[in-house]
Each structure stands twice: as C-alpha cells, then as structure tokens.
C-alpha cells in the first residue's frame, strides 16, 4: 500500500462484486489518533439531507503492514478508525449503486455512472488535501468526466470538495458531440447514438450557450460537459456541477422529437447554474459545508431565476419559437396558481424549509416551490427592472452585477444585498412589492397582470379543464384519487389528498364523463373512501369557479424579447 502524506488516494473497483456494488478504497496518513471518515449529508443543487450512508456496507481498515484496524460507526454518516497518528490507513467499503437519477450512482456490466459526492468519503480535517482517483474499470469502458485527468483511468483534484463535484460516466459505447464558444470546448456525452437526436443538436446547444456567455461576458470554466443518460423509460431530472451537468431523460424513443424541447430546456437551465449557484452563491453556502444542513432563504435566486432565464434563453437565442416560450410560461403559471401553498408559506420560508421535508409535496398546501414561485417572482423582478429603467436594463443585468462582484471580490450575496441591489436598479419603486413577493404569502395575481400589461402580453383568467376542479374545487387523477383541494372549496373539510372517489351518482367513477352532461346538474352524489372509512358527499352546484389560472399570449408587439 502506497500513500503520500500530501494527498488522499481513492480507488474504485467494479469487478467480482455483488451486483450493483462498487468497492471504494481510501488510502491516507492519519493526521491524528482515531481519524474519522465521513460521507456527505447533502449535495449542492438538492437542498435536503440525503441518506448516502444507507448505501454503505462492509467497512474495514488496515494499516501499512496489512494488519486489520478496528472501525466503528460514530454517527449517521461518520466512521472512526482506531489507529495512532501517522499510521497509513487503507479504508475499504462497498457502496450500492442502483439509483438512476441525475444525483445518484449506477454500476452494472454495461454502465458505470457515479456522483462522487454520493459515494466517496472525506477524511475529516484533511478535506483540503489533494485527492487522486483511480478507476479500475473494464478496459473496454470509455470514460467521460470533467475531472482533470492524470493518466489513463487516473484523475486528480486539489481537494475533496473539488473531487465531489465531478460526475463520471463510463460505458463501452458512448456518443460524444462537440462545439466551441469563445474557444471553450463544450461536450455532449450520451448513452445512446446520435440518431436519437436531431441533426441540429450541436447548433441548438451552441445558440443558448452563446446567448448566456454573451450576457455574462465570459464563462467560469475551461471546458463543459453535458452528460446525458438517455433511458428506455419515462424520466426527467438534471443536476448542475462546476463544469458539467448530468441529465436523465426518457423514454429514449421520444427524445428526438417529443422530448427534445425538454432536453434543450433542462440543459439551458443547468448550464446557467455554471454561473448561478456554482459560482454566484448565497453567503450561507460560501464555502459549502457538505456535512451539515446549510439553511438559506434565497432559493428564488438559485433556482427561481435559473428556471425563468433557462427557458428564456432558449427562445431569446431562437432555438425554439416565442410560441414555445409562451407555452412553457403558461405551464409555469398553471403550476403556480394550482399550488395553494401560496396561501400558507412564503417563498423565503419555503426555501428555508427545503431542509425540513425536501422536494416532496409534503402535507397538503404547506409550502411553495422555489422553482415555480421563484420563477414567477423572477419574472416580476425582470418586469420591474425593465419598467423602472425604461427597458434599459433587465434581470440579466442584475445577474451580471452579481457575477462581476463574485469575480472581483469573491463576494457571496445575502438577503440584504439582493434586496438593496434590486431596489437600486428599480429606484425604490418596488420596496413594498418586493417584500410581499418574497416574504409574504399570496398568488401575486394582480402583480402578474400589471407586469403582463406593461410588457404588452395579453392575459386572461381561465378555469381548470377538469370538471370537479372547476366546479367543486378538488382535483383528482385518472384513478379518481384526489390530489389537492382548493382552500376555498366548500368540500375542504370532507375531502382530502389521497381520498378516492368510488362512484358518481351510483355508477363506477371510471365510467364518468363530464361531457355526457348537457348541463351541470344541481347536485351530484359521490361515494368516497380513504381506505379506512367510506362516506358519501353531495356536491351542490354554485356559480363559483375554482382552480383558476392566468394564461398569456405573446405577440410580435410584446416587449419581453
């Protein structure tokens, strides 16, 4: 066993192991007695505590003579090696790689894909040391990663944080496409052949890349890698990294046409993160502490602005039409207005509470999405800046200011600095509005109508297409299982998320078709169950309309582009 006191050495093995397991060996010199090894508790881009430690088994350690050294678990994500300072330790464990999403790990005979942050441990108090990584994969595997390469199958980073942020994709057959912007190489690596994409894919990627770099003035990395895991089943997920992104998308048969707009949209979103959050960060996350929750209230900057501008750049760069952008914004508006969490938790507090219940819906209507309401607020901020400056500046100029500060002084932003910057760009015309958008509850309907009117975008209020949502205030899926209930519905106290409608006017619910009514009857009787109790509810017709949303139409006269 070899090790230098100046670095931490990692090796990963995949052969002759139980299915979907990899073996990780970490070699290091103990800087103190009884050193700790610890796996991250979360990953950037997903602001919730993760359970990476649950994928680990069979931890063991030995010293430089090959003698076994005792190992014990000391907390949820840390292991202690009982050895003296100066001992050269080889710490080994198995990690289960069967999570196929953009933040997970997967290993089988034909695909090796890992996020190092999910499967590699750091040596406590030695996270600053350089790290080397050797991949003991089959010789037939092609490896694609943004991690600096030292030799074949051998990589080097300057610290654990850097090591953790380079996803690795390897397989016997990978497709790589390439384009350049300002001399910077951008690579598109895919697990399927090029026939799964339109011939214009590199041209389309280049367009939105050029548009983003043009606004920021430069690019923060020397190269960039889009790692596309194109799957045979339905999936949609993306994660940003310092010089790369992982995208999981499927089904593969639909990527060339039906899902191609989704691919372009999510790749534009993740590329924007190369500036916004990978470099432009909230003060609470500078530096990252991967082993403790880092609460922050400015998720509308990290994800809301990225969601809004990620799609905006696709249309701004003429990858897709303004009509495409109109449709995307209308989908966003529906998601916003059909979320009754707007009435219960502010955008800032919803950002903070990601660390409480993560990205799951949680209990009914508890919080809002920092992606959805965050993007809605980003649009309002953009409109406000345009109006206050007579269209001389936009939200993109605000982000350029943050990028310039980060480059010049390494500054992170705070709630106060974001507020001050926005108010300086809008001449303090939106002080009360900004507070309400970020720190108070509400669906911002009137604010949106004003913004659309200023931008000469026609807007209408439309009811939900679903009969029960529109007429009675509750939305069910295809199995007639209730998904959400409008807070103003008269049936809020008798129907809840997860309840299922069994019969409608005595007939099985699956036979119900709203179009069979020539007019809405005065009342409808539904039989319901929650799996424990059965009951019936009489739905009475009123003039009230529920589940209303704003919908827009962008014309040539609209002022957004």
Rosetta blueprint (number, residue, H / E / L):
1 X L
2 X L
3 X L
4 X L
5 X L
6 X L
7 X E
8 X E
9 X E
10 X E
11 X E
12 X E
13 X E
14 X L
15 X L
16 X L
17 X L
18 X L
19 X L
20 X L
21 X E
22 X E
23 X E
24 X E
25 X E
26 X E
27 X E
28 X E
29 X E
30 X L
31 X L
32 X L
33 X L
34 X L
35 X L
36 X E
37 X E
38 X E
39 X E
40 X L
41 X L
42 X L
43 X E
44 X L
45 X L
46 X E
47 X L
48 X L
49 X L
50 X L
51 X L
52 X H
53 X H
54 X H
55 X H
56 X E
57 X E
58 X E
59 X E
60 X E
61 X E
62 X E
63 X L
64 X L
65 X L
66 X L
67 X L
68 X E
69 X E
70 X L
71 X E
72 X E
73 X E
74 X E
75 X E
76 X L
77 X L
78 X E
79 X E
80 X E
81 X E
82 X L
83 X L
84 X L
85 X L
86 X L
87 X L
88 X E
89 X E
90 X E
91 X E
92 X E
93 X E
94 X E
95 X E
96 X E
97 X L
98 X E
99 X L
100 X L
101 X L
102 X L
103 X L
104 X L
105 X L
106 X E
107 X E
108 X L
109 X L
110 X L
111 X L
112 X E
113 X E
114 X E
115 X L
116 X H
117 X H
118 X H
119 X H
120 X L
121 X E
122 X E
123 X E
124 X L
125 X L
126 X L
127 X L
128 X L
129 X L
130 X E
131 X E
132 X E
133 X E
134 X E
135 X E
136 X E
137 X L
138 X L
139 X L
140 X L
141 X L
142 X E
143 X E
144 X E
145 X E
146 X L
147 X L
148 X L
149 X E
150 X E
151 X E
152 X L
153 X L
154 X E
155 X E
156 X E
157 X E
158 X L
159 X L
160 X H
161 X H
162 X H
163 X H
164 X H
165 X L
166 X L
167 X L
168 X E
169 X E
170 X E
171 X E
172 X L
173 X L
174 X L
175 X E
176 X E
177 X E
178 X E
179 X E
180 X E
181 X E
182 X L
183 X L
184 X E
185 X E
186 X E
187 X E
188 X E
189 X E
190 X E
191 X L
192 X L
193 X L
194 X H
195 X H
196 X H
197 X L
198 X L
199 X L
200 X L
201 X H
202 X H
203 X H
204 X H
205 X H
206 X H
207 X H
208 X H
209 X H
210 X H
211 X H
212 X H
213 X H
214 X H
215 X H
216 X H
217 X L
218 X L
219 X L
220 X L
221 X L
222 X L
223 X E
224 X E
225 X E
226 X E
227 X E
228 X E
229 X E
230 X E
231 X E
232 X L
233 X L
234 X L
235 X E
236 X E
237 X E
238 X E
239 X E
240 X E
241 X L
242 X L
243 X L
244 X E
245 X E
246 X E
247 X E
248 X E
249 X E
250 X E
251 X L
252 X H
253 X H
254 X H
255 X L
256 X L
257 X L
258 X L
259 X L
260 X H
261 X H
262 X H
263 X H
264 X H
265 X H
266 X H
267 X H
268 X H
269 X H
270 X H
271 X H
272 X H
273 X L
274 X L
275 X L
276 X E
277 X L
278 X L
279 X L
280 X E
281 X L
282 X E
283 X H
284 X H
285 X H
286 X L
287 X L
288 X L
289 X L
290 X L
291 X L
292 X L
293 X L
294 X L
295 X L
296 X L
297 X L
298 X L
299 X H
300 X H
301 X H
302 X H
303 X H
304 X H
305 X H
306 X H
307 X H
308 X H
309 X H
310 X H
311 X H
312 X H
313 X H
314 X H
315 X H
316 X H
317 X L
318 X L
319 X L
320 X L
321 X L
322 X H
323 X H
324 X H
325 X H
326 X H
327 X H
328 X H
329 X H
330 X H
331 X H
332 X H
333 X H
334 X H
335 X H
336 X H
337 X H
338 X L
339 X L
340 X H
341 X H
342 X H
343 X H
344 X L
345 X L
346 X L
347 X H
348 X H
349 X H
350 X H
351 X H
352 X H
353 X L
354 X H
355 X H
356 X H
357 X H
358 X L
359 X L
360 X L
361 X L
362 X L
363 X L
364 X L
365 X L
366 X L
367 X L
368 X L
369 X L
370 X L
371 X L
372 X H
373 X H
374 X H
375 X H
376 X H
377 X H
378 X H
379 X H
380 X H
381 X H
382 X H
383 X H
384 X H
385 X H
386 X H
387 X H
388 X H
389 X L
390 X L
391 X L
392 X L
393 X L
394 X L
395 X H
396 X H
397 X H
398 X H
399 X H
400 X H
401 X H
402 X H
403 X H
404 X H
405 X H
406 X H
407 X H
408 X H
409 X H
410 X L
411 X L
412 X L
413 X E
414 X L
415 X H
416 X H
417 X H
418 X H
419 X H
420 X H
421 X H
422 X H
423 X H
424 X H
425 X H
426 X L
427 X L
428 X L
429 X L
430 X L
431 X H
432 X H
433 X H
434 X H
435 X H
436 X H
437 X H
438 X H
439 X H
440 X L
441 X L
442 X L
443 X L
444 X L
445 X H
446 X H
447 X H
448 X H
449 X H
450 X H
451 X H
452 X H
453 X H
454 X H
455 X L
456 X L
457 X L
458 X E
459 X E
460 X E
461 X E
462 X E
463 X E
464 X L
465 X L
466 X L
467 X H
468 X H
469 X H
470 X H
471 X H
472 X H
473 X L
474 X E
475 X E
476 X E
477 X L
478 X L
479 X L
480 X L
481 X E
482 X E
483 X E
484 X E
485 X E
486 X L
487 X L
488 X L
489 X L
490 X L
491 X L
492 X L
493 X L
494 X L
495 X L
496 X L
497 X L
498 X L
499 X L
500 X E
501 X E
502 X E
503 X E
504 X E
505 X L
506 X L
507 X E
508 X E
509 X H
510 X H
511 X H
512 X L
513 X L
514 X H
515 X H
516 X H
517 X L
518 X L
519 X L
520 X L
521 X L
522 X L
523 X E
524 X E
525 X E
526 X E
527 X E
528 X E
529 X E
530 X L
531 X L
532 X L
533 X L
534 X E
535 X E
536 X E
537 X E
538 X E
539 X E
540 X E
541 X L
542 X L
543 X L
544 X L
545 X L
546 X L
547 X L
548 X E
549 X E
550 X E
551 X E
552 X E
553 X E
554 X L
555 X L
556 X L
557 X L
558 X L
559 X L
560 X L
561 X L
